[in-house]
Amino acid sequence: MENKKVYLIYPPSPVMNREERCQQPTNDLIVIPPLPPGDLLYLASVARLKGFQPIVRDYSFFGDTFSKLEKDLLDISPKYFVVNVASTTLENDLAALKLAKDALGDSVITVAKGAHFSFLARETLIAHDFIDIAMCSECELTFGEILEGKLLKDIAGICYREGVEVLETHRRPYNDNLDDLPYPARDLIDNSLYIRPDNGKRQAVIKVSRGCPYHCFFCLATPLNGRIVRKRSPENIIGEIKECVEKYKIKNFIFWSDIFNLDKEWTRELCRQIIDSKLKITFSTNTRADSADKETIKLMKKAGCRLVSIGVESGSQEMLDKMGKKITLSQIRNTIKAFKREGIQIYAYYVVGLPWETQETALETLEFAKSLNTEYVSFYTAAALVGTRFYEYVENNSLGELNYSCPYYYPSVKTHSLSVQEVFELHKAMVRGYYLRPKYILKMLFSIRSLTQLKNYISAGLKVLRRR
């Protein structure tokens, strides 16, 4: 009988949100909850359509070891073994693929996926002979063709091994019809494990669009997903929401996109359809500070939007200009005021440690963040991820060897005027300087509405205090 098992995993590693453009750990950050392995659930649905039996597991979430993985591999004995590999945990993640080859030999086809392979696939396969296939860029259509048994040389968007040779095919064009993708196979995971931090209720991630036209200095969104924003239809998204509500009892969502509200009419129509559906959901999403307007914000609130994340990045206009944000401090202030007027919470992101950072610009950022006084913030240290303009700049300007030991927490490189340790100390000072203000602590204490929310605030507070 033909082996139809497909085993898709996040490998044993620090707990991470492995959505391709982020690759961020959750343990070292303050308010980032672990997310379900959505990319693997899409591939699992594709596998089902092709007649295979998919199995999905996130070994990092459960704190599992490579010994546990080896036992599971021997028990399952899959035909295809698919691993999400991040640049920030590269060698650790690749070890899972080696383990599979060592345990199962040529009976298993090892498949690597992840942003890393959109830029360094050939080099990685040459250095690691236990990888059979690497999928580059968008994977769903690619994976379907692999499972169909199509000749590898005829499958766009892969790097593969043929004897002693490592070969690459041409880049796969972006999928312009995201509605054709099956909904993620959420029945393969325990959805009760992935919760909204403030109320402890189940929360699902729905990917509503791909692509971003802005190509910021440090971001992978544009290199991975292109400059054109490719959106699912509101009707298709509503169908997935209904499935989550009716089949999985999920009413809290993250609408995942590279940029949610660039097309205002699409955003408004999605909100109108959510309102008309009477589904009574809540959702969080992201927005740019120059693409929000009063009408759209009001509709978002009425549709159930409770929180928006905004990439503020810096309180220095000079830094914003150099990183290519194409946005002003005034626009940021006005947008945050507009969301606050509608009672929508704000999660602001800041990045410290880009090449032009100085002590002065970092302190400007802290003071700007305090003045905005948003409910949640993340101060990230800049991570020079493979594929970004930042990565290229580091290579060309002698900013030191890349360090991914604690991405987004410990700096990956120095700046032109600050050492790695000085950036790290500034980062810690910014986190403490924001979160340990009496004004902020009182504001958040008065906002508590549940025991779960209180526990999460205490946990986050302890993380802040430990940053010494």
Secondary structure, 3 states (H helix, E strand, C coil): CCCCEEEEEECCCCCEECCCCCCEECCCCCCCCCCCCHHHHHHHHHHHHCCCEEEEEECCCCCCCHHHHHHHHHHHCCCEEEEECCHHHHHHHHHHHHHHHHHHHHHCEEEEECHHHHCCHHHHHHHCCCCCEEECCCCHHHHHHHHCCCCHHHCCCEEEEECCEEEECCCCCCCCCHHHCCCCCHHHCCHHHCECCCCCCEEEEEECEECCCCCCCCCCHHHHHCCCCEECCHHHHHHHHHHHHHHHCCCEEEEECCCCCCCHHHHHHHHHHHHHHCCCCEEEEEECCCCCCHHHHHHHHHHCEEEEEEEEECCCHHHHHHCCCCCCHHHHHHHHHHHHHCCCEEEEEEEECCCCCCHHHHHHHHHHHHHHCCCEEEEEECCCCCCCHHHHHHHHHCCCCCCCCCCCCCCCCCCCCCCHHHHHHHHHHHHHHHHCCHHHHHHHHHHCCCHHHHHHHHHHHHHHHCCC
